[in-house]
Amino acid sequence: MEPSPNQVSDCGLRRVTDQGLDTLSLEMDATGVGTLRNVLSPDEIYMSSAYVQRELDKHQRQMFIYAGHTWLDESPLAAFTDSPDLLRILDGLYQRGTGRQAAEKIIVPALRVLSGDLGLKASNLFHYDTYVVTALLPLTIPNCPNEPCGDLVMYPNLRKIRSSSMVNLAEKAFMQNSLTRRALASPVVRRTFGARVVLLQPGNMYFFWGMRSLHANEACLPQSVRSTVLFHFVNPHSGGILDNFREWAHHRNSAPSKGGFQSIYNP
């Protein structure tokens, strides 16, 4: 079914063949990130950015996160809610990265919008994702001359996928604290341990092993707007005894801890 004039299309994903999945997976292994270009057209980027601006006005032009499917269903990006091609791509990458079938084929979407003083505080919050595969779709990236763009920074593929939720949580606690994050953001540590800076282009889709790679965004100016959609795939610890606590810790450690951060979860 064709999308309405006020909706974007997921047709940019349909061109990804099995060979294309092989290429993306190899790029993720070798460099940390696989890139699929022009998933959204210029008109679709404009439409999506206008939606972000409207939602930002509802939050006093301060950072917010929408998580779950409700926001996506009500946005211009609703075509991605049940996109068979997005599921095929994420599932194919998961199989190539792990050598096994996904137990649950569920995509968890989120919209992350950085702006204002809260957005500035959200920089360099290095973390491991709870999910094995992460797809990132930039909608709005600062692009004025000499303006910080909030680039994606990652230490790619530092660890293996953790089958133990206890080990996973312990590693996240060790890495996702203010002291470690301050060190990870320093130029010396970034050079020494091979951090990669990924320049994000609105409309492209970027794939990486979220659970294996420490990642964060660089700073944006308070008056800037940086918005990205995240599609997470396969939480290997879903339903475990520590899963609820892990969910709380993940969101706490990927957002500013003070200043009235606004987050709305719509599972």
FIDOKE-320434 format. One record per atom (N, C-alpha, C, O): x negated, y, z negated; residue in three letters. Coordinates in steps of 0.1 Angstrom, whole numbers, padded with zeros to 4 digits, always signed. Each point is the difference from the previous one (the first is absolute). Layout:
<rs>
XYZAla...
</rs>
This chain:
<rs>
-0008-0012+0000Met+0008+0012+0000Met-0009+0012+0000Met-0009+0001-0008Met+0013+0009+0017Glu-0008+0012+0001Glu+0003+0009-0012Glu+0011+0001-0005Glu-0022+0006-0001Pro+0002+0009-0011Pro+0008+0012+0005Pro+0000+0004+0012Pro+0007+0003-0022Ser+0007+0012+0003Ser-0010+0011+0003Ser-0012-0001-0003Ser+0017+0013+0008Pro-0010+0011+0003Pro-0007+0005-0012Pro-0010+0007+0001Pro+0016-0010-0013Asn-0006+0005-0013Asn-0008-0010-0007Asn-0004+0002-0011Asn+0001-0013+0018Gln-0008-0011-0005Gln-0012-0003+0008Gln+0001+0001+0013Gln-0012-0005-0019Val-0012-0004+0007Val+0003-0015+0005Val+0009-0007-0005Val-0018+0002+0014Ser+0001-0013+0004Ser-0013-0008-0004Ser-0010+0006-0002Ser+0012-0019+0000Asp-0012-0008-0003Asp-0006-0007+0012Asp-0008-0009-0001Asp+0012+0014+0013Cys-0005-0006+0012Cys-0015+0000+0002Cys-0006-0007+0007Cys-0001+0017-0014Gly-0014+0000+0000Gly-0007-0012-0005Gly-0012-0002+0002Gly+0020-0006-0010Leu-0006-0012-0006Leu+0002-0012+0009Leu-0007-0010-0002Leu+0015+0011+0012Arg+0004-0012+0008Arg-0012-0004+0009Arg+0000-0012+0005Arg-0009+0021-0002Arg-0011-0003+0009Arg-0011-0009-0006Arg-0009-0004+0007Arg+0010+0002-0020Val-0011-0007-0007Val+0002-0015+0003Val+0010-0006-0005Val-0019+0000+0012Thr+0000-0014+0003Thr-0008-0008-0010Thr-0006+0006-0010Thr+0005-0019+0011Asp-0008-0008-0009Asp-0015+0004+0002Asp-0007+0000-0010Asp+0003+0003+0022Gln-0014+0005+0002Gln-0002+0013-0007Gln-0010+0002-0006Gln+0020+0007+0006Gly-0001+0012-0007Gly-0001-0001-0015Gly-0007+0007-0007Gly+0015-0017+0002Leu-0001-0003-0015Leu-0014-0005-0003Leu-0006+0003-0011Leu+0000-0012+0020Asp-0014-0004-0003Asp-0009+0012-0001Asp-0009+0000-0008Asp+0010+0009+0017Thr-0008+0012+0001Thr+0001+0008-0013Thr-0010+0004-0006Thr+0023-0001+0002Leu+0002+0007-0012Leu-0006-0007-0012Leu-0006+0007-0009Leu+0008-0020+0008Ser-0006-0007-0012Ser-0015+0000+0000Ser-0006+0002-0011Ser+0000-0003+0022Leu-0015+0001+0001Leu-0005+0014-0004Leu-0010+0001-0007Leu+0018+0009+0011Glu-0004+0014-0003Glu+0001+0002-0015Glu-0008+0006-0007Glu+0019-0012+0001Met+0002+0001-0015Met-0011-0007-0007Met-0005+0005-0011Met+0000-0016+0016Asp-0011-0007-0007Asp-0013+0007+0002Asp-0008+0001-0009Asp+0005+0005+0021Ala-0013+0005+0003Ala-0001+0015-0005Ala-0011+0003-0006Ala+0021+0005+0007Thr-0001+0014-0003Thr+0009+0005-0012Thr-0001+0011-0005Thr+0010-0020+0002Gly+0010+0003-0011Gly+0013+0004+0005Gly+0010-0001-0007Gly-0009+0006+0020Val+0013+0006+0005Val+0002-0004+0014Val-0009+0000+0009Val+0021-0005-0005Gly+0004-0002+0013Gly+0010+0011+0004Gly+0009+0003-0008Gly-0010+0002+0020Thr+0008+0011+0004Thr+0009-0003+0012Thr-0005-0005+0010Thr+0018+0008-0011Leu+0009-0001+0011Leu+0005+0014+0003Leu+0006+0007-0008Leu-0010-0002+0020Arg+0002+0014+0004Arg+0014+0002+0006Arg+0006-0009+0006Arg-0001+0021-0008Asn+0012+0005+0006Asn+0012-0009-0003Asn+0008-0003+0009Asn-0006+0000-0022Val+0012-0008-0004Val+0012+0010+0001Val+0011-0004+0003Val-0013+0017-0007Leu+0010+0010+0002Leu-0004+0009+0011Leu-0011+0004+0002Leu+0021+0001+0005Ser-0002+0010+0010Ser-0001+0014-0006Ser+0004+0001-0012Ser-0008+0009+0019Pro-0001+0014-0006Pro+0014+0004-0005Pro+0001+0007-0011Pro+0010-0009+0019Asp+0013+0004-0005Asp+0004-0008-0013Asp+0006+0006-0009Asp-0010-0018+0008Glu+0003-0008-0012Glu-0008+0005-0012Glu+0005+0000-0011Glu-0017+0004+0014Ile-0008+0005-0011Ile+0006+0013-0005Ile+0001+0002-0012Ile+0004+0006+0021Tyr+0006+0013-0004Tyr+0013-0003-0008Tyr+0002+0007-0010Tyr+0006-0016+0015Met+0012-0004-0007Met-0002-0005-0014Met+0006+0004-0010Met-0016-0012+0008Ser-0004-0006-0013Ser-0006+0011-0009Ser+0003+0000-0012Ser-0011+0009+0017Ser-0006+0010-0008Ser+0011+0010-0005Ser-0001+0005-0011Ser+0011-0002+0020Ala+0011+0008-0005Ala+0008-0006-0011Ala+0004+0007-0009Ala-0002-0020+0009Tyr+0006-0007-0011Tyr-0008+0001-0013Tyr+0005+0003-0010Tyr-0018-0004+0011Val-0009+0002-0011Val+0001+0014-0006Val+0001+0001-0012Val+0000+0009+0020Gln+0001+0014-0004Gln+0013+0002-0008Gln+0001+0006-0010Gln+0010-0012+0015Arg+0013+0001-0007Arg+0000-0007-0013Arg+0005+0005-0010Arg-0012-0017+0009Glu+0000-0006-0013Glu-0010+0007-0009Glu+0003+0000-0012Glu-0013+0006+0017Leu-0010+0007-0008Leu+0007+0012-0007Leu-0003+0003-0012Leu+0012+0004+0019Asp+0008+0011-0006Asp+0008-0005-0012Asp+0002+0008-0009Asp+0002-0020+0009Lys+0008-0006-0011Lys-0008-0002-0012Lys+0005-0001-0012Lys-0019+0001+0013His-0009-0002-0011His-0009+0012-0003His-0011-0002-0005His+0016+0013+0008Gln-0007+0013-0003Gln-0014+0000+0007Gln-0009+0006-0006Gln+0008-0012+0017Arg-0012+0000+0008Arg-0012-0006-0008Arg-0011+0003+0002Arg+0015-0013-0010Gln-0010-0008-0008Gln+0000-0014+0005Gln+0010-0005+0005Gln-0021-0002-0008Met-0002-0014+0003Met+0012-0008-0004Met+0005+0001-0011Met-0001-0011+0019Phe+0009-0010-0004Phe-0002-0013+0008Phe-0007+0000+0010Phe+0012-0011-0015Ile+0000-0013+0006Ile+0014-0006+0000Ile+0006+0000-0010Ile-0002-0005+0022Tyr+0012-0008+0001Tyr-0005-0014+0002Tyr-0008-0003+0010Tyr+0013-0007-0018Ala-0004-0014+0002Ala+0012-0008+0001Ala+0010+0002-0006Ala-0011-0012+0015Gly+0012-0009+0002Gly+0006+0003+0014Gly-0005+0007+0008Gly+0017-0013-0006His+0006+0001+0013His+0011+0010+0002His+0003+0004+0011His+0002+0001-0022Thr+0011+0010+0001Thr-0004+0012+0007Thr+0008+0005+0009Thr-0019+0001-0012Trp-0004+0012+0006Trp-0003-0002+0015Trp+0004+0008+0009Trp-0010-0020-0006Leu-0003-0003+0014Leu+0013-0002+0008Leu+0000+0005+0012Leu+0010-0011-0017Asp+0012-0002+0007Asp+0007+0013+0003Asp+0007+0001+0010Asp-0009+0009-0018Glu+0006+0013+0001Glu-0009+0011+0008Glu+0004+0011+0001Glu-0015-0016+0004Ser-0010+0009+0006Ser+0000-0002+0015Ser+0006-0009+0005Ser-0013+0018+0002Pro-0001-0003+0015Pro-0008-0012+0003Pro-0001-0004+0012Pro-0006-0002-0022Leu-0008-0012+0002Leu+0007-0013-0003Leu-0006-0010-0002Leu+0019+0011+0002Ala+0008-0012-0004Ala-0002-0012+0009Ala+0002-0011-0004Ala-0007+0013+0017Ala-0003-0011+0009Ala-0010-0010-0006Ala-0001-0011+0004Ala-0008+0016-0013Phe-0010-0008-0006Phe+0005-0009-0011Phe-0007-0009-0005Phe+0019+0012+0000Thr+0006-0008-0011Thr+0000-0015+0003Thr-0005-0008-0008Thr+0011+0005+0019Asp+0001-0014+0004Asp-0007-0003+0013Asp+0005-0009+0008Asp-0016+0016-0006Ser-0007-0002+0013Ser-0006-0014+0001Ser-0009-0003-0008Ser+0013-0005+0017Pro-0006-0013+0002Pro-0015+0001+0004Pro-0008-0009-0003Pro+0005+0019+0011Asp-0014+0002+0004Asp-0009+0004-0011Asp-0011-0005+0000Asp+0015+0013-0009Leu-0008+0004-0011Leu-0002-0013-0009Leu-0011-0002-0005Leu+0021-0005+0003Leu-0001-0012-0008Leu-0009-0010+0007Leu-0009-0007-0007Leu+0010+0005+0020Arg-0009-0009+0007Arg-0014+0004-0001Arg-0009-0008-0001Arg+0006+0021+0002Ile-0014+0005-0001Ile-0006-0002-0014Ile-0011-0006-0001Ile+0019+0010-0009Leu-0005-0002-0014Leu-0002-0015-0003Leu-0010-0003-0007Leu+0020-0005+0011Asp-0001-0014-0003Asp-0012-0006+0008Asp-0007-0009-0006Asp+0005+0013+0018Gly-0011-0005+0008Gly-0013+0003-0006Gly-0010-0008+0000Gly+0008+0021-0005Leu-0012+0004-0006Leu-0002-0008-0013Leu-0012-0004-0003Leu+0022+0002-0005Tyr-0001-0007-0012Tyr-0005-0014+0003Tyr-0009-0005-0007Tyr+0015-0002+0017Gln-0005-0013+0003Gln-0014-0001+0004Gln-0008-0009-0003Gln+0004+0019+0011Arg-0014+0001+0005Arg-0010+0003-0012Arg-0011-0005+0000Arg+0016+0013-0009Gly-0009+0004-0011Gly-0001-0011-0011Gly-0010+0000-0008Gly+0020-0008+0006Thr+0000-0010-0011Thr+0000-0014+0005Thr-0004-0009-0008Thr+0008+0006+0020Gly+0000-0013+0005Gly+0012-0008-0004Gly+0001-0012+0001Gly+0009+0019-0006Arg+0012-0007-0005Arg+0013+0008+0003Arg-0001+0012+0004Arg+0012-0018-0005Gln+0013+0006+0002Gln+0004+0009-0012Gln-0003-0004-0011Gln+0010+0015+0013Ala+0005+0008-0011Ala+0012-0007-0006Ala+0009-0005+0006Ala-0010+0004-0020Ala+0011-0006-0007Ala+0013+0008+0001Ala+0011-0006+0001Ala-0012+0019-0002Glu+0011+0009+0001Glu-0003+0010+0011Glu-0010+0007-0001Glu+0018-0006+0011Lys-0002+0010+0011Lys+0008+0012-0002Lys+0011+0003+0007Lys-0015+0005-0016Ile+0007+0012-0004Ile-0009+0012+0001Ile-0012+0000-0005Ile+0016+0011+0012Ile-0007+0012+0001Ile+0004+0010-0010Ile+0012+0002-0002Ile-0021+0004-0005Val+0003+0010-0011Val-0004+0014+0005Val-0012+0002+0000Val+0021+0007+0004Pro-0004+0013+0005Pro-0001+0010-0011Pro+0007-0001-0010Pro-0014+0012+0013Ala-0001+0011-0009Ala-0004+0013+0008Ala-0007-0001+0010Ala+0013+0012-0013Leu-0004+0013+0005Leu-0007+0008-0010Leu+0005+0002-0011Leu-0017+0002+0014Arg-0009+0007-0010Arg-0003+0014+0006Arg-0006+0001+0011Arg+0010+0009-0018Val-0001+0014+0005Val-0008+0008-0010Val+0004+0001-0011Val-0015+0004+0016Leu-0009+0008-0009Leu+0002+0015+0004Leu-0001+0004+0011Leu+0003+0004-0022Ser+0001+0015+0002Ser+0000+0006-0014Ser+0003-0007-0010Ser-0007+0020+0010Gly+0000+0007-0013Gly-0011-0005-0009Gly-0009-0007+0004Gly+0009+0012-0017Asp-0010-0003-0009Asp+0000-0015-0003Asp-0011-0006-0003Asp+0022-0001+0002Leu+0001-0014-0002Leu-0007-0008+0011Leu-0007-0010-0002Leu+0009+0015+0014Gly-0007-0007+0012Gly-0015+0001-0001Gly-0007-0009+0003Gly+0002+0020-0008Leu-0014+0002-0002Leu-0005-0010-0010Leu-0011-0005+0001Leu+0018+0003-0012Lys-0004-0009-0010Lys+0000-0015+0004Lys-0006-0008-0006Lys+0013+0006+0017Ala+0001-0014+0005Ala-0012-0004+0009Ala+0001-0011+0006Ala-0011+0019-0005Ser-0012-0004+0008Ser-0009-0009-0007Ser-0002+0001-0013Ser-0005-0009+0020Asn-0011-0009-0005Asn+0005-0009-0011Asn-0008-0004-0009Asn+0021+0000+0009Leu+0005-0010-0009Leu-0002-0014+0006Leu+0009-0007+0004Leu-0022+0002-0004Phe-0003-0012+0006Phe+0007-0012-0007Phe+0001+0000-0012Phe+0004-0009+0020His+0008-0011-0005His+0000-0012+0010His-0002+0002+0012His+0004-0014-0017Tyr+0004-0011+0008Tyr+0015-0001+0001Tyr+0007+0002-0010Tyr-0002-0005+0022Asp+0014-0003+0001Asp+0004-0013-0006Asp-0008-0009-0002Asp+0020+0008-0002Thr+0006-0013-0005Thr+0003-0009+0011Thr+0001-0012-0002Thr-0001+0017+0014Tyr+0004-0008+0012Tyr-0012-0003+0009Tyr-0009+0008+0000Tyr+0010-0019+0007Val-0011-0005+0007Val-0003+0009+0013Val-0011+0004+0002Val+0022-0001+0005Val-0001+0008+0013Val+0007+0013-0002Val+0011+0001-0006Val-0018+0010+0010Thr+0006+0013-0001Thr+0000+0006+0014Thr-0011+0000+0007Thr+0022+0006-0003Ala+0001+0008+0013Ala+0003+0014-0004Ala+0009+0002-0008Ala-0017+0007+0013Leu+0002+0015-0003Leu+0003+0007+0012Leu-0007+0000+0010Leu+0018+0008-0010Leu+0005+0008+0011Leu+0000+0014-0004Leu+0010+0005-0007Leu-0019+0003+0012Pro+0000+0015-0004Pro+0011+0007+0008Pro+0001-0002+0012Pro+0006+0011-0019Leu+0010+0008+0006Leu-0005+0015+0001Leu+0002+0006+0011Leu-0008-0001-0021Thr-0005+0013-0001Thr-0014+0001-0006Thr-0002-0005-0011Thr-0008+0010+0018Ile-0013+0001-0005Ile-0005+0014+0002Ile+0001+0006+0011Ile-0007+0001-0021Pro-0005+0013+0001Pro-0010+0001+0011Pro-0009-0008+0001Pro+0010+0019+0008Asn-0008+0000+0012Asn-0005+0014+0003Asn-0005+0003+0011Asn+0006+0007-0020Cys-0005+0013+0003Cys-0015+0000-0001Cys-0006-0008-0007Cys-0001+0018+0014Pro-0014+0001+0000Pro-0005+0001-0015Pro+0005+0008-0008Pro-0015-0016+0005Asn-0007+0000-0013Asn+0010-0004-0012Asn-0004+0002-0011Asn+0015-0008+0015Glu+0009-0005-0011Glu-0002-0014-0003Glu-0001-0009+0009Glu-0001+0005-0022Pro-0001-0014-0004Pro+0012-0008+0005Pro+0011+0004-0002Pro-0014-0015+0008Cys+0010-0008+0006Cys+0006-0011-0008Cys+0010-0007+0003Cys-0016+0005-0015Gly+0005-0012-0008Gly-0003-0013+0006Gly+0008-0009+0000Gly-0020+0008+0006Asp-0004-0012+0007Asp+0001-0013-0009Asp-0002+0001-0012Asp+0005-0012+0018Leu-0001-0013-0007Leu-0014-0004-0003Leu-0008+0000+0010Leu+0004-0003-0022Val-0013-0005-0003Val+0001-0014-0006Val+0009-0002-0009Val-0017-0007+0013Met+0000-0013-0005Met-0013-0007-0001Met-0010+0003+0007Met+0009-0011-0017Tyr-0011-0010-0001Tyr+0006-0013+0005Tyr+0006-0007-0008Tyr-0008+0004+0021Pro+0007-0011+0006Pro-0004-0014-0005Pro-0012-0003-0001Pro+0022-0006-0001Asn-0002-0014-0003Asn-0010-0003-0010Asn-0009-0008+0002Asn+0010+0015-0014Leu-0009-0002-0011Leu+0002-0014-0007Leu-0009-0005-0006Leu+0021+0000+0007Arg+0002-0012-0008Arg+0009-0009+0008Arg+0006+0004+0011Arg-0004-0016-0015Lys+0009-0010+0006Lys+0014+0002-0006Lys+0002+0007-0010Lys+0008-0013+0017Ile+0014+0000-0005Ile+0000-0008-0013Ile-0005-0011-0001Ile+0010+0017-0010Arg+0000-0007-0013Arg+0013-0008-0002Arg+0011+0005+0001Arg-0013-0018-0003Ser+0011-0009-0003Ser+0005+0001-0014Ser+0011-0003-0004Ser-0020+0008-0005Ser+0003+0001-0014Ser+0005+0015-0003Ser-0007+0009+0003Ser+0019-0008-0009Ser+0005+0013-0003Ser-0008+0006-0011Ser-0002+0013-0001Ser-0003-0021-0008Met-0008+0006-0011Met-0013+0006+0005Met-0004+0011-0004Met-0003-0018+0013Val-0013+0005+0006Val+0003+0012+0008Val-0007+0010-0001Val+0018-0010+0008Asn+0003+0012+0009Asn+0003+0012-0009Asn-0005+0011+0003Asn+0013-0013-0014Leu+0003+0011-0009Leu-0013+0006-0007Leu-0001+0012-0002Leu-0007-0022-0002Ala-0013+0005-0007Ala-0009+0008+0010Ala-0005+0010-0004Ala+0004-0015+0016Glu-0008+0008+0010Glu+0006+0014+0003Glu-0007+0009+0001Glu+0020-0009+0000Lys+0007+0013+0002Lys-0002+0009-0011Lys-0003+0012+0002Lys+0004-0017-0015Ala-0002+0009-0011Ala-0015+0005-0001Ala-0002+0011-0004Ala-0007-0019+0008Phe-0014+0004+0000Phe-0003+0010+0010Phe-0008+0010-0002Phe+0014-0011+0014Met-0003+0009+0011Met+0009+0013+0000Met-0004+0010+0005Met+0016-0012-0010Gln+0010+0011+0001Gln+0001+0008-0013Gln+0010+0001-0006Gln-0022+0005+0002Asn+0000+0009-0011Asn-0008+0012+0004Asn-0007+0000+0010Asn+0009+0011-0018Ser-0006+0013+0004Ser-0015+0000+0002Ser-0005+0006+0009Ser-0002-0014-0018Leu-0015+0000+0001Leu-0004-0007+0013Leu-0009+0006+0007Leu+0014-0017-0005Thr-0004-0008+0013Thr+0004+0008+0012Thr-0007+0001+0010Thr+0019+0005-0010Arg+0005+0007+0012Arg-0009+0013+0002Arg-0003+0003+0012Arg-0002+0003-0022Arg-0008+0011+0001Arg-0013-0004+0007Arg-0006+0007+0009Arg+0001-0019-0013Ala-0013-0005+0006Ala+0003-0003+0015Ala-0009+0003+0008Ala+0020-0010-0005Leu+0003-0004+0013Leu+0001+0011+0010Leu-0002-0001+0012Leu+0006+0013-0017Ala+0002+0012+0008Ala-0013+0008+0002Ala+0000+0009+0009Ala-0010-0013-0016Ser-0013+0008+0001Ser-0007-0004+0014Ser+0001-0011+0004Ser-0007+0021+0002Pro-0007-0002+0013Pro-0011-0011-0001Pro-0001-0008+0009Pro-0006+0008-0020Val-0011-0010-0002Val+0006-0014+0000Val-0005-0009+0008Val+0015+0006-0015Val+0006-0013-0001Val+0007-0004+0014Val-0001-0011+0004Val+0007+0021+0002Arg+0006-0003+0013Arg-0010-0004+0010Arg+0002-0009+0008Arg-0013+0016-0008Arg-0011-0004+0010Arg-0006-0013-0004Arg-0002-0009+0009Arg-0001+0007-0021Thr-0006-0013-0005Thr+0008-0012+0003Thr-0006-0010+0004Thr+0019+0011-0006Phe+0008-0012+0001Phe+0009+0000+0013Phe+0009-0008+0001Phe-0012+0016+0008Gly+0006+0000+0013Gly+0014+0003+0001Gly+0008-0007+0007Gly-0004+0017-0014Ala+0014+0005+0001Ala+0003+0004+0014Ala-0009+0006+0007Ala+0021-0008-0002Arg+0004+0004+0013Arg+0010+0011+0000Arg+0010-0002-0008Arg-0011+0012+0016Val+0010+0011+0001Val+0008-0003+0013Val-0006+0000+0010Val+0019-0001-0012Val+0008-0002+0012Val+0008+0013+0003Val+0008+0004-0009Val-0010+0001+0021Leu+0007+0013+0004Leu+0014-0005+0005Leu+0001-0006+0010Leu+0009+0010-0017Leu+0014-0004+0004Leu+0006+0009+0010Leu-0001+0012-0001Leu+0008-0018+0011Gln+0007+0007+0010Gln+0015-0003+0000Gln+0003-0012+0000Gln+0005+0022-0002Pro+0015-0003-0001Pro+0004-0008+0013Pro-0003+0002+0011Pro+0011-0012-0014Gly+0006-0009+0010Gly-0008-0013+0003Gly+0006-0009+0005Gly-0019+0009-0010Asn-0007-0013+0001Asn+0004-0008-0013Asn+0004+0005-0010Asn-0006-0018+0011Met+0002-0009-0011Met-0013-0007-0004Met-0007-0005+0009Met+0003+0006-0022Tyr-0013-0005-0004Tyr+0003-0012-0009Tyr+0008+0000-0010Tyr-0015-0011+0012Phe+0001-0013-0007Phe-0013-0003-0008Phe-0011+0002+0005Phe+0013-0006-0018Phe-0012-0004-0008Phe+0004-0010-0010Phe+0012-0001-0003Phe-0022-0006-0003Trp+0003-0009-0010Trp+0001+0007-0013Trp-0010+0003-0007Trp+0022+0001+0003Gly+0002+0009-0011Gly-0004-0006-0014Gly-0005+0007-0008Gly+0007-0020+0007Met-0004-0006-0013Met-0015-0001-0001Met-0006-0001-0011Met-0001+0000+0022Arg-0015-0002+0000Arg-0008+0013+0000Arg-0012+0000-0003Arg+0018+0011+0007Ser-0007+0012+0003Ser+0003+0011-0010Ser+0012+0004-0002Ser-0022+0002-0005Leu+0003+0012-0008Leu+0002+0012+0009Leu-0008+0002+0009Leu+0019+0005-0011His+0003+0011+0009His+0007+0012-0007His+0006-0002-0011His-0007+0013+0017Ala+0006+0012-0006Ala+0001+0011+0011Ala-0006-0003+0011Ala+0012+0014-0013Asn-0001+0011+0009Asn-0008+0011-0006Asn-0001+0002-0012Asn-0006+0005+0021Glu-0007+0012-0004Glu+0010+0011-0003Glu+0012-0001+0003Glu-0018+0012-0008Ala+0009+0011-0004Ala+0006+0008+0011Ala-0005+0001+0011Ala+0017+0004-0013Cys+0007+0010+0008Cys+0002+0013-0007Cys+0000+0000-0013Cys+0001+0011+0020Leu+0003+0012-0007Leu+0015+0000-0005Leu+0008-0007+0006Leu-0005+0014-0017Pro+0013+0000-0006Pro+0011+0004+0010Pro+0011-0004+0000Pro-0015+0013+0009Gln+0010+0005+0010Gln+0001-0009+0012Gln+0009+0002+0009Gln-0017-0012-0008Ser+0001-0010+0011Ser+0010-0011-0003Ser+0005-0001-0011Ser-0002-0006+0022Val+0009-0011-0001Val-0006-0012+0007Val-0004+0000+0011Val+0003-0011-0019Arg-0005-0013+0006Arg+0010-0010-0003Arg+0003-0003-0012Arg+0002-0004+0022Ser+0011-0010-0002Ser-0004-0012+0008Ser-0003+0000+0011Ser+0005-0012-0018Thr-0003-0012+0006Thr+0011-0010-0004Thr+0005+0000-0011Thr-0002-0010+0020Val+0009-0011-0004Val-0009-0012-0001Val-0009-0003+0008Val+0011-0005-0019Leu-0007-0012-0002Leu+0009-0012+0001Leu+0011+0000-0005Leu-0016-0010+0011Phe+0008-0013+0001Phe-0009-0011-0006Phe-0011-0003+0005Phe+0015-0002-0016His-0008-0010-0008His+0006-0014+0003His+0012-0002+0002His-0021-0008-0001Phe+0004-0013+0003Phe-0007-0011-0008Phe-0012+0000-0001Phe+0020-0008-0006Val-0004-0011-0009Val-0007+0004-0012Val-0012+0003+0000Val+0019-0004-0011Asn-0005+0001-0014Asn-0002-0015-0005Asn+0010-0006-0003Asn-0022+0001+0003Pro-0002-0014-0004Pro+0003-0003-0014Pro+0001-0011-0004Pro+0001+0022-0005His+0004-0002-0014His+0014+0003-0003His+0004+0002-0011His+0004-0001+0022Ser+0014+0004-0002Ser+0007-0010-0009Ser-0001-0012+0002Ser+0009+0017-0012Gly+0007-0009-0008Gly-0007-0005-0012Gly+0005-0008-0008Gly-0019+0011+0007Gly-0008-0005-0011Gly+0003+0007-0013Gly+0007+0010+0000Gly-0012-0015-0010Ile+0002+0006-0014Ile-0005+0014-0001Ile+0005+0008-0008Ile-0015-0005+0016Leu-0006+0014-0001Leu+0005+0009+0011Leu-0005+0011+0001Leu+0014-0016+0007Asp+0004+0008+0011Asp+0006+0013-0003Asp-0003+0010+0006Asp+0012-0009-0016Asn+0007+0012-0003Asn-0010+0010-0006Asn+0000+0012+0004Asn-0009-0017-0012Phe-0011+0009-0005Phe-0009+0005+0011Phe-0004+0012+0000Phe+0001-0021+0009Arg-0008+0004+0011Arg+0006+0011+0008Arg-0007+0009+0005Arg+0020-0010-0002Glu+0007+0010+0008Glu-0001+0014-0007Glu-0003+0010+0006Glu+0005-0010-0019Trp-0001+0012-0008Trp-0015+0006+0001Trp-0002+0012+0003Trp-0007-0021-0004Ala-0014+0004+0000Ala-0004+0005+0014Ala-0008+0010+0001Ala+0013-0016+0009His-0003+0004+0014His+0004+0014+0002His-0007+0009+0005His+0020-0006-0008His+0005+0013+0003His-0006+0011-0009His-0002+0011+0004His-0001-0015-0017Arg-0006+0009-0009Arg-0014+0004+0005Arg-0004+0012-0002Arg-0003-0021+0008Asn-0014+0002+0004Asn-0002+0005+0014Asn-0011+0001+0005Asn+0022+0001+0002Ser-0001+0005+0014Ser+0007+0013+0001Ser+0004+0005+0011Ser-0001+0002-0023Ala+0006+0013+0000Ala-0005+0008-0011Ala-0006-0006-0010Ala+0007+0019+0010Pro-0005+0008-0011Pro+0007-0003-0013Pro+0011-0004+0000Pro-0019+0005-0011Ser+0005-0004-0013Ser+0007+0011-0007Ser+0007-0003-0010Ser-0008+0015+0014Lys+0006+0011-0007Lys+0006+0010+0010Lys-0002-0001+0012Lys+0011+0010-0017Gly+0005+0011+0008Gly+0013-0003+0007Gly+0004+0007+0009Gly+0004-0017-0014Gly+0013-0002+0005Gly+0001-0006+0014Gly+0009+0002+0007Gly-0018-0011-0005Phe+0000-0008+0013Phe+0014-0006+0002Phe+0006-0006-0009Phe-0002+0008+0021Gln+0014-0005+0004Gln-0001-0012+0008Gln-0005+0000+0011Gln+0011-0011-0015Ser+0001-0012+0007Ser+0014-0006+0000Ser+0006-0001-0011Ser-0001-0003+0022Ile+0013-0006+0001Ile-0001-0014+0006Ile-0005-0002+0011Ile+0009-0008-0019Tyr-0001-0014+0005Tyr+0014-0005+0004Tyr+0009+0001-0008Tyr-0009-0006+0020Asn+0013-0006+0005Asn-0003-0014+0005Asn-0001-0002+0012Asn+0001-0007-0021Pro-0003-0014+0004Pro+0009-0005+0010Pro-0001-0012+0005Pro
</rs>
